[in-house]
Amino acid sequence: MTQHPWYASYDPQVPHTVDIDSFASIVDVFERSCAEYADRPAFTNMGVQLGYAELDRLSRDFAAWLQHGAGLARGDRVALMMPNVLQYPVALYGALRAGCVVVNVNPLYTPRELEHQLRDSGAKVIVLLDTCAHTLEQVRERGALEQIVLTHLGDLFAFPKSVLVNAAIKYVKKRVPAWSLDGVVWFKTALRAGARETYVRPALTHADLAFLQYTGGTTGRAKGAMLSHGNMVANILQASAWITAGLRAERPVVVTALPLYHIFSLTANCFVFMHVGGENLLITDPRDCKGFVRTLARSQFTAITGVNTLFKALMDTEGFERIDFSRLEVALGGGMAVQQPVAERWKALTGKPLIEAYGLTETSPAACINPLSLHDYNGCIGLPVSSTEVAIMDETGHELPVDTLGEICVRGPQVTAGYWNQPEETAATFFPGGWLRTGDVGSMDARGFVKLADRIKDMVVVSGFNVYPNEVEAVLVEHPGVAEAAVVGVPSADSGEALKAFVVRRDPDLTAEALIAHCRTELTGYKVPKLIEFRDDLPKTNVGKILRRALRDMPESASQPMRHERLAQAGADRRRAAR
């Protein structure tokens, strides 16, 4: 790779390039770690440890069951619908070891959202927590599913803790709605059956698909970014090179509160820290900030990853300031912009900087990371990671000069080849030469630091999760009382951005509360608008396309005439904010 200006800004320990040929697949990475770190804990949840040796055995058993019990072949898709529980890494690594493609599913999805992802991916097996079974029940017959694997939260805990936890979740906290599904295989049953089978290790290469990682699109429906074993190996090595530059502990312990089905946590926590023999401290319910802080107070963690809203929520929780941060070495923020007040407050409370990183699902995800030697917030999203090129381009694909705003484009071995069964979306996402168009506007300075300015696309980022207005608008206009709707993002102190819907009513008696209640039945919590503003009409182009930017940029005093305006804050929905 040619010399680039950002190399001079790298920490001395960080290589300019990584050798992705050192591993043929992420299965190779995983098996090497299990052998080298067999005596170490790999994942800890609610005080229960799962070691590398046990993880190796259990994931092998699950892989064998998928091959023999479920009859899956190399390339078949396996959906995982779980929060951060010990069963997730077992199923994840097991599916990959069987040669299958993992389809991560948000456990907070509504039936409509789940149906789309299952149908589009063609998943043959789904592994899910029993808290999600009622959702699957409503769409069971509408996809290609051949097998359902169900698990209770405490299934990998020892007796009697397993029984007590499962009973508390179902009967005390009442988090398992009634469900009825035929032909269910229980996770522990699958593991026992797999232990009696012969595991056949597939010969995987960089070209084999590892994940269909779903992200939003201009059509409003989520599309599956095809992440190959080569993409993931590259990003594991790239991110490892940067993160390990800031780690001194022989056995790193990373706080894993972001859900492992999210691409940031998936790569950074599940794979990078596995690659270096680290332990993942799984936080199943990060919305329980008091419980989260109590867990941190009992732990000797050396690293934490998260989004801006997570760090802010922690710091707002009583007792956080009394935690011992003397062992903390790395705090990495991604998924959404890290706000300066949050970064400065974090540094004041913990004594450690909050390092910002940048990436997309399509880049597996790391594209830029700030040096781990950074002492203070710098307002940048970082430098291009090893073996990666970043260029600022105009709308024709020509590179722009230093400090000039344009579209951030990325090229490297971690960049997806495109979207599953979406050739037109794929073509529109790349400039010639393999340059991924991120849809983000930014600039690069003479030292190679990239600064994010705005987004070209209308995507809204709520607590680190992408929300696409087309999807929300489609749900809004399904209500019989709505004639037209447009959705934009507005600043939010709680979630970075929040959704605001501008609605033209068909029924003059329609209330904001009724409309929000309708959205809650069709959309995950973070996609539900927090604000509803009723208008007489919406600004449009001469061909009738609604001008979202005009609504977003319109000052409050200019939002007239409106005979039926109502502004509603869906405060109760904050309790359902998704992670």
C-alpha positions in Angstrom: 0.0 0.0 0.0 1.3 3.5 -0.9 2.4 5.9 1.8 -0.5 7.8 3.3 -0.4 10.9 5.6 -2.1 9.1 8.4 0.7 6.7 8.9 2.8 9.4 10.6 0.0 9.8 13.2 -0.2 6.1 14.2 0.9 5.0 17.6 4.4 3.4 17.2 3.1 -0.1 18.0 0.4 -0.1 15.3 1.4 -1.6 11.9 0.6 0.1 8.6 -0.8 -3.2 7.3 -2.1 -6.5 8.6 -1.6 -9.9 7.1 -5.1 -11.3 6.5 -3.6 -14.5 5.1 -2.5 -15.5 8.6 -6.0 -17.0 9.1 -8.1 -18.7 6.5 -11.3 -18.0 8.4 -12.7 -16.7 11.7 -13.0 -20.3 12.7 -9.2 -20.5 12.6 -9.0 -17.4 14.8 -11.5 -18.9 17.3 -9.9 -22.3 17.5 -6.4 -20.8 17.9 -7.6 -18.7 20.8 -9.4 -21.7 22.4 -6.2 -23.7 22.3 -3.9 -20.9 23.4 -6.1 -19.6 26.2 -7.8 -22.8 27.3 -7.3 -22.1 31.0 -8.9 -18.6 30.9 -12.5 -17.4 31.2 -14.0 -16.3 27.9 -17.4 -15.0 28.9 -18.9 -14.2 32.3 -22.6 -13.5 32.9 -24.4 -13.0 36.2 -21.4 -14.3 38.0 -21.1 -17.5 35.9 -17.9 -18.0 33.9 -17.6 -19.9 30.6 -14.0 -20.8 29.9 -12.3 -21.0 26.5 -12.0 -24.8 26.9 -15.7 -25.2 27.7 -16.7 -22.8 24.9 -14.6 -24.8 22.5 -16.4 -28.0 23.5 -20.0 -26.6 23.6 -19.6 -24.7 20.3 -18.3 -27.9 18.7 -21.3 -29.8 20.0 -23.7 -27.3 18.6 -21.9 -27.3 15.3 -22.2 -31.1 15.1 -26.0 -30.8 16.0 -26.5 -28.3 13.2 -24.7 -30.6 10.7 -26.5 -33.8 11.8 -29.5 -33.0 13.9 -30.7 -30.0 11.8 -29.2 -31.3 8.5 -27.6 -28.0 7.6 -25.0 -27.6 4.9 -22.2 -25.1 4.4 -23.6 -21.7 3.5 -27.0 -22.3 5.2 -28.2 -19.4 7.3 -28.7 -19.6 11.1 -30.6 -16.8 12.8 -29.6 -15.8 16.4 -32.2 -13.8 18.4 -30.8 -13.3 21.9 -29.5 -10.6 24.2 -26.1 -10.9 25.9 -26.3 -14.4 27.5 -23.8 -17.2 27.5 -25.8 -19.2 24.9 -25.1 -16.5 22.3 -21.3 -17.1 21.9 -21.9 -20.9 22.0 -24.5 -20.7 19.2 -22.4 -18.0 17.3 -19.2 -19.9 17.2 -21.0 -23.2 16.7 -22.9 -21.9 13.6 -19.6 -20.6 12.1 -17.8 -23.8 12.8 -20.5 -25.7 11.0 -19.8 -23.5 8.0 -23.1 -21.7 8.3 -23.9 -18.0 7.8 -25.0 -16.2 10.9 -28.0 -13.8 10.7 -28.1 -11.6 13.8 -31.6 -10.6 14.9 -32.5 -7.9 17.4 -34.6 -9.7 20.2 -36.7 -6.5 20.5 -38.0 -6.8 16.9 -41.7 -6.8 16.3 -43.2 -9.7 14.3 -43.2 -7.6 11.1 -39.5 -6.8 11.4 -38.6 -10.4 12.3 -40.6 -11.8 9.4 -38.8 -9.6 6.9 -35.3 -10.6 8.1 -36.2 -14.4 8.2 -37.8 -14.3 4.8 -35.0 -12.2 3.2 -32.2 -14.3 4.6 -33.8 -17.6 4.1 -32.7 -18.7 7.5 -33.4 -22.4 8.1 -32.7 -22.5 11.9 -33.3 -19.8 14.6 -31.9 -19.9 18.1 -33.8 -17.6 20.4 -34.5 -16.8 24.1 -37.9 -17.9 25.3 -38.7 -14.2 26.0 -38.9 -13.8 22.1 -40.9 -17.0 21.4 -44.2 -15.1 21.3 -42.9 -12.9 18.5 -41.7 -15.8 16.4 -45.0 -17.6 16.9 -46.8 -14.9 14.9 -44.6 -15.3 11.8 -43.5 -19.0 12.2 -45.1 -20.2 8.9 -44.0 -17.2 6.7 -40.4 -18.1 6.1 -38.0 -20.9 5.3 -37.5 -22.0 8.9 -37.0 -25.7 9.4 -35.9 -25.8 13.0 -36.5 -23.7 16.2 -34.0 -23.9 19.0 -35.3 -22.3 22.2 -33.4 -21.5 25.4 -34.0 -20.1 28.9 -31.8 -17.3 30.2 -30.1 -19.5 32.8 -29.7 -22.7 30.8 -25.9 -22.6 31.0 -25.8 -21.9 34.7 -25.2 -24.7 37.2 -28.0 -26.1 39.3 -29.7 -24.6 41.4 -28.9 -21.1 40.0 -30.2 -22.1 36.6 -33.6 -23.1 38.0 -33.8 -20.0 40.3 -32.9 -17.6 37.5 -35.3 -19.2 35.0 -38.2 -19.2 37.5 -37.5 -15.5 38.5 -37.5 -14.4 34.8 -40.8 -16.2 34.1 -42.8 -15.9 37.3 -41.4 -13.0 39.2 -40.4 -10.5 36.5 -43.0 -12.0 34.0 -40.7 -11.5 31.0 -41.8 -14.6 29.1 -45.2 -14.0 27.4 -47.3 -17.0 26.6 -46.3 -18.8 23.4 -47.2 -21.9 21.4 -44.7 -23.3 18.9 -44.5 -26.9 17.5 -41.4 -28.9 17.0 -39.1 -26.9 19.3 -35.7 -28.2 20.2 -34.3 -27.0 23.5 -30.8 -25.7 23.4 -29.4 -28.1 26.0 -31.0 -31.0 24.2 -29.3 -29.9 21.0 -25.9 -29.7 22.8 -26.3 -33.2 24.3 -27.3 -34.6 20.9 -24.4 -32.9 19.2 -21.9 -34.3 21.7 -22.8 -37.8 20.4 -22.2 -36.8 16.8 -19.0 -36.5 14.7 -18.2 -32.9 13.9 -17.0 -32.4 10.3 -14.8 -29.3 10.0 -15.5 -27.5 6.8 -12.6 -26.1 4.7 -13.6 -22.4 4.9 -11.9 -19.6 2.9 -11.9 -15.9 2.9 -14.6 -16.0 0.2 -17.1 -17.8 2.3 -19.9 -15.8 3.9 -19.8 -15.5 7.7 -22.6 -13.0 8.4 -25.7 -11.5 6.8 -25.6 -8.4 9.0 -28.8 -6.5 8.5 -28.8 -2.7 8.2 -31.3 -0.2 6.8 -31.6 1.1 3.3 -33.1 3.8 1.1 -36.1 1.5 0.5 -36.9 1.5 4.3 -36.5 -2.3 4.5 -33.4 -3.7 6.2 -30.9 -5.3 3.8 -28.2 -7.9 4.6 -24.6 -6.7 4.3 -22.6 -9.8 3.2 -19.6 -10.0 5.5 -17.2 -12.8 4.5 -14.7 -14.6 6.6 -12.1 -12.5 4.9 -13.8 -9.3 5.8 -14.1 -10.4 9.4 -10.5 -11.8 9.7 -9.2 -8.4 8.3 -11.2 -6.4 10.8 -10.3 -8.6 13.8 -6.6 -8.1 13.0 -7.1 -4.4 12.2 -9.0 -3.6 15.4 -6.7 -5.8 17.5 -3.7 -4.0 16.3 -5.2 -0.7 17.5 -6.8 -1.8 20.7 -3.9 -3.9 22.0 -1.7 -0.8 21.7 -3.6 0.5 24.7 -3.8 -2.8 26.7 -1.2 -3.7 29.3 -3.1 -6.3 31.3 -2.1 -9.9 30.6 -5.7 -11.0 30.8 -7.9 -8.1 29.6 -11.5 -8.0 30.9 -13.9 -6.0 28.7 -17.4 -4.8 29.8 -19.8 -5.9 27.1 -23.0 -4.0 27.5 -23.8 -3.3 23.8 -25.7 -6.3 22.4 -23.5 -8.8 20.7 -25.8 -8.8 17.7 -24.8 -5.2 17.0 -21.8 -5.1 14.6 -19.7 -2.9 16.9 -19.9 -5.3 19.8 -19.8 -8.4 17.6 -16.4 -7.6 16.2 -14.8 -5.5 19.0 -15.9 -7.7 21.9 -16.9 -11.1 20.6 -13.9 -11.4 18.3 -11.1 -8.9 19.0 -11.0 -9.6 22.7 -11.4 -13.3 22.0 -8.4 -13.0 19.7 -6.2 -11.6 22.5 -7.4 -14.0 25.1 -9.7 -11.5 26.9 -12.8 -12.1 29.0 -16.2 -10.6 28.1 -18.2 -9.4 31.0 -21.7 -9.7 29.6 -24.4 -7.2 30.7 -27.7 -8.7 29.8 -29.9 -5.7 30.6 -27.8 -2.4 30.3 -31.1 -0.4 30.8 -30.9 -1.4 34.4 -28.3 1.2 35.1 -28.3 0.7 38.9 -27.7 -3.0 38.5 -25.1 -2.3 35.8 -23.2 0.0 38.2 -23.3 -2.6 40.9 -21.8 -5.1 38.5 -19.0 -2.7 37.6 -18.3 -2.1 41.2 -17.7 -5.8 41.8 -15.5 -6.3 38.6 -11.9 -5.8 37.8 -12.4 -4.6 34.2 -9.7 -3.2 32.0 -11.8 -2.1 29.0 -15.3 -1.0 28.1 -17.0 -0.4 24.8 -20.2 1.5 24.2 -22.1 4.3 22.6 -22.4 7.9 23.8 -25.8 7.3 25.4 -24.5 4.4 27.4 -21.6 6.3 28.8 -23.9 9.2 29.7 -26.4 6.9 31.4 -23.7 5.3 33.5 -22.3 8.6 34.6 -25.8 9.8 35.6 -26.3 6.8 37.8 -25.7 7.1 41.6 -22.6 5.1 42.6 -20.7 5.4 39.4 -18.3 7.9 40.8 -17.3 5.5 43.5 -16.2 2.7 41.1 -12.5 1.9 41.1 -11.2 2.7 37.6 -7.5 2.1 38.4 -7.4 -0.9 36.1 -9.3 0.7 33.3 -7.0 1.0 30.2 -9.3 1.4 27.2 -12.7 3.1 26.8 -13.9 2.9 23.2 -17.0 4.8 21.9 -18.6 4.0 18.6 -21.9 3.4 16.9 -22.8 7.1 17.1 -20.8 10.3 17.6 -19.2 10.8 21.0 -20.3 14.2 22.3 -17.6 16.4 23.8 -19.4 17.0 27.2 -19.7 13.3 27.6 -16.1 12.6 26.8 -14.8 15.4 29.1 -17.0 14.2 32.0 -15.9 10.6 31.4 -12.2 11.7 31.6 -12.9 13.7 34.8 -14.7 10.8 36.5 -12.5 7.9 35.4 -9.2 9.5 34.7 -9.2 7.8 31.3 -10.0 9.3 27.9 -13.0 8.1 25.9 -11.6 7.2 22.5 -13.8 7.6 19.5 -14.0 5.2 16.6 -15.9 5.1 13.4 -17.3 2.4 11.2 -20.3 0.9 9.5 -21.9 -2.5 9.2 -20.5 -2.5 5.7 -16.9 -2.2 7.0 -17.2 -5.0 9.5 -17.3 -2.3 11.2 -13.9 -0.5 12.0 -12.8 2.0 9.4 -11.2 4.7 11.6 -10.0 4.7 15.2 -8.3 7.5 17.2 -4.9 6.6 18.6 -5.2 4.9 22.0 -2.5 7.3 23.3 -4.9 10.2 22.9 -5.2 12.1 26.2 -8.3 14.2 25.5 -11.3 14.5 23.2 -10.2 15.8 19.7 -13.5 16.0 17.9 -12.3 13.5 15.2 -13.5 10.0 14.4 -9.9 8.9 14.1 -7.3 7.7 11.6 -7.9 5.1 8.9 -7.1 1.7 10.5 -4.3 -0.5 9.2 -4.6 -1.8 5.6 -7.4 0.8 5.0 -7.7 3.8 2.7 -10.1 6.7 3.4 -10.8 9.4 0.8 -13.1 12.4 0.8 -14.8 12.5 -2.5 -17.3 14.6 -4.5 -20.5 13.3 -6.0 -18.7 12.1 -9.1 -16.2 10.0 -7.2 -13.2 12.4 -7.4 -11.0 12.9 -4.4 -11.1 16.3 -2.7 -8.3 18.3 -1.2 -7.4 18.4 2.5 -9.9 20.0 4.9 -12.6 20.0 2.2 -16.0 18.6 3.0 -17.2 15.7 0.9 -18.4 12.1 1.2 -16.3 9.8 3.3 -15.3 6.8 1.2 -13.5 3.7 2.4 -11.5 0.9 0.7 -10.0 -2.1 2.4 -10.2 -5.8 3.0 -12.9 -5.4 5.6 -15.4 -3.8 3.2 -18.4 -5.8 2.2 -18.8 -7.1 -1.4 -22.4 -5.8 -1.2 -25.9 -6.6 -0.1 -27.7 -10.0 -0.1 -29.9 -10.2 -3.3 -29.7 -6.5 -3.7 -27.6 -5.8 -6.9 -29.0 -2.3 -7.4 -28.4 -1.2 -3.8 -24.9 -2.7 -4.1 -24.0 -0.8 -7.3 -25.3 2.5 -5.8 -23.1 2.0 -2.7 -19.7 1.9 -4.5 -17.6 4.2 -6.6 -15.3 2.6 -9.2 -12.2 1.1 -7.7 -13.9 -0.6 -4.8 -14.6 2.6 -2.8 -17.5 2.2 -0.4 -19.7 5.3 -0.2 -20.5 5.8 3.5 -23.2 8.4 3.0 -21.5 10.5 5.6 -20.0 14.0 5.0 -16.7 14.8 6.5 -13.2 16.0 5.9 -9.6 14.9 6.5 -6.8 17.1 7.8 -3.1 17.0 6.7 -2.3 14.5 9.4 -4.9 12.0 8.2 -7.5 12.6 11.0 -11.1 12.4 9.8 -13.8 14.6 11.1 -17.5 13.8 10.6 -19.7 16.8 9.7 -23.1 15.5 8.6 -25.0 12.7 6.8 -26.0 12.6 3.2 -28.6 10.0 3.8 -31.7 10.7 5.8 -30.7 8.0 8.3 -31.2 8.9 11.9 -29.0 7.4 14.7 -30.8 6.7 17.9 -28.6 5.4 20.7 -26.2 4.0 18.2 -28.9 2.2 16.1 -29.7 3.2 12.5 -33.3 4.2 11.8 -34.5 4.9 8.3 -37.4 7.3 7.9 -39.0 5.4 5.0 -39.7 2.4 7.3 -41.2 4.6 10.1 -43.2 6.6 7.6 -44.6 3.4 6.1 -45.9 2.4 9.5 -47.4 5.8 10.2 -49.4 5.9 7.0 -50.8 2.5 7.7 -52.9 4.1 10.4 -56.3 4.9 8.9 -56.3 8.4 10.4 -53.1 9.5 8.6 -53.0 11.0 5.1 -49.3 11.8 4.9 -46.2 11.6 7.1 -42.5 12.5 7.1 -39.9 11.6 9.7 -36.7 13.4 10.5 -34.1 13.3 13.3 -33.9 16.0 15.9 -31.2 16.5 18.6 -31.7 14.6 21.9 -29.7 14.8 25.1 -30.7 11.2 25.9 -30.2 9.4 22.7 -28.1 11.6 20.4 -31.0 11.9 18.0 -34.7 11.3 18.3 -37.4 10.8 15.7 -39.9 13.5 15.0 -42.9 12.8 12.7 -44.7 15.5 10.8 -48.2 14.2 10.1 -51.1 15.4 7.9 -54.3 13.9 9.4 -57.1 12.2 7.6 -59.1 11.9 10.8 -59.1 15.3 12.6 -59.6 13.5 15.9 -56.5 11.5 15.7 -54.2 12.1 18.7 -50.4 11.9 19.0 -50.8 9.4 21.7 -52.9 7.1 19.5 -50.4 7.3 16.7 -47.5 6.5 19.0 -49.4 3.5 20.4 -49.9 2.3 16.8 -46.2 2.6 16.1 -45.3 0.6 19.2 -47.1 -2.4 17.8 -45.1 -2.4 14.5 -41.7 -1.0 15.4 -38.9 -1.7 17.8 -38.8 0.9 20.6 -35.9 3.0 19.2 -37.8 3.4 15.9 -40.9 4.9 17.5 -41.2 8.7 17.1 -40.7 10.7 20.3 -42.4 13.8 18.8 -45.5 14.1 16.7 -46.3 17.4 15.0 -49.6 17.7 13.1 -49.6 20.0 10.0 -52.0 21.0 7.3 -49.5 20.0 4.5 -45.9 19.0 4.0 -43.3 20.7 1.8 -42.7 18.8 -1.5 -40.6 19.0 -4.7 -42.3 19.7 -8.0 -42.7 16.0 -8.6 -44.4 15.4 -5.2 -41.5 14.1 -3.2 -41.6 15.2 0.5 -38.7 17.4 1.4 -37.4 16.0 4.7 -34.5 18.4 4.8 -36.9 21.4 4.6 -38.7 20.0 7.6 -35.5 19.3 9.5 -34.1 22.8 8.9 -37.4 24.7 9.5 -37.2 26.9 12.6 -40.0 26.3 15.2 -41.5 29.7 14.5 -41.9 28.9 10.8 -44.0 25.8 11.3 -47.3 27.6 10.3 -50.0 27.5 9.2 -51.3 24.6 11.3 -54.9 24.4 12.3 -54.3 21.2 14.2 -50.8 21.2 15.7 -49.9 19.0 18.6 -46.5 18.3 19.9 -46.3 15.2 22.0 -43.3 13.9 24.0 -43.4 10.1 24.2 -41.6 10.1 27.5 -42.9 6.7 28.5 -41.2 5.2 25.5 -37.7 5.9 27.0 -38.2 2.9 29.2 -38.2 0.8 26.0 -35.1 2.4 24.5 -33.4 -0.5 22.7 -29.7 -1.5 23.1 
